[in-house]
Amino acid sequence: MAVCGTNFTLGVEEEFVLLDPLDGSVALRAPELLEHLGPEPDVTGELMRFQIETATGICRDLDEVRSELTRLRRIVAKAAEADGCLAVASGIPPGDLRVDAITPEPRYRRMAQAFPGLIEDAGTCACHVHVGLPSRDLGARVLAGLRPWLAPLLALSTNSPIVNGVDSGWASRRFPIWDRWPTAKLPEEWTGAAAYDRSVEEALRQGAALDAAGVYYYARLSPRHPTVEVRIADVCLSVEDAVLLAALVRGLVTTCAGTTTPPRAHSARIGAALTAAARRGLDGPGIDVFTGREADQRALLGELVDFISPALRAAGDLDDVEQGLHSLFEHGTGATRQRRLLTEAASPGEFATELALATTGVPAR
């Protein structure tokens, strides 16, 4: 199988929750935090006033990604501390979600009016990995090749097990919450950009989204950048997990861009695999989308790495991926670490503080 020789560029968007250090509840301080930051173009607000989003610049290698993510997390953490709250990488707030927390911007108010049943628990946080491609036609075709491999990406990134201070039973509670949105679904097997655009236009015509930015395919063509944007993952608890995710996404996009016949799987099997990944993370059986049978989730992640290893090697990313996987398997996903911290923390405030430390680089216990 041919692999594209181009070392495609990377960009990563991360969303964070702001928490009160005393009781771990959401802190509706994003507008004030952004005001204190001033003209920081890489940090913005989000749907809820307890959310902050960061975006790296265009990165050409994983060292740049790591440096940018570390820099941005520290900027947000410092600003949050100055404002009396904590910045935490978690797919959902571990305390209450609050419907009165909507950011007072016209687009978000329109969303609340259009989708009133979805807004109350919509303050979820993801990691979006962008991979630059030379054409939208190629990007649309790559999306078809990504479909069978989305579940392992979700499994390794699971980081939202705690709701209202207790274990929800999901490694990624974010996924089933986000999946309720009408356009949060698998990418189709589009033949090119025109077919992709017709699907987006149909979603808008049906009222499933307000605009192209609200079309939440698990992987899509970015409406703002010349990239494929993979949106399936929870925000990762640690920078290193996010770097691992970015490396795997770029390797997967590169591999799919270099072949006209990527492996395919039925949508129903992929859906079942995603549910298993969200429920258990890496700790338990997943679903092999090619056979429909249960399989060890770590083995399925290993199959993904095997599939893209030529692209990883060509980009110089293989060592980083192997080290990232070793650390992930040793310490567990963000969900595993959150559960461990919850049992060890003496109070919700201590739990939130430990999560904030892990977010900026202090290893979670």
Secondary structure, 3 states (H helix, E strand, C coil): CCCCCCCCCEEEEEEEEEECCCCCCECCCHHHHHHHHCCCCCEEECCECCEEEEECCCECCHHHHHHHHHHHHHHHHHHHHHCCCEEECCCCCCCCCCHHHECCCHHHHHHHHHCHHHHCCCCCCEEEEEEECCCHHHHHHHHHHHHHHHHHHHHHHCCECEECCEECCCCECHHHHHCCCCCCCCCCCCCCHHHHHHHHHHHHHCCCCCCHHHCCCCEEECCCCCEEEEEEEECCCCHHHHHHHHHHHHHHHHHHHCCCCCCCCCHHHHHHHHHHHHHHCCCCEEECCCCCCEEEHHHHHHHHHHHHHHHHHHHCCHHHHHHHHHHHHHHCCHHHHHHHHHHHCCCHHHHHHHHHHHHHCCCCC
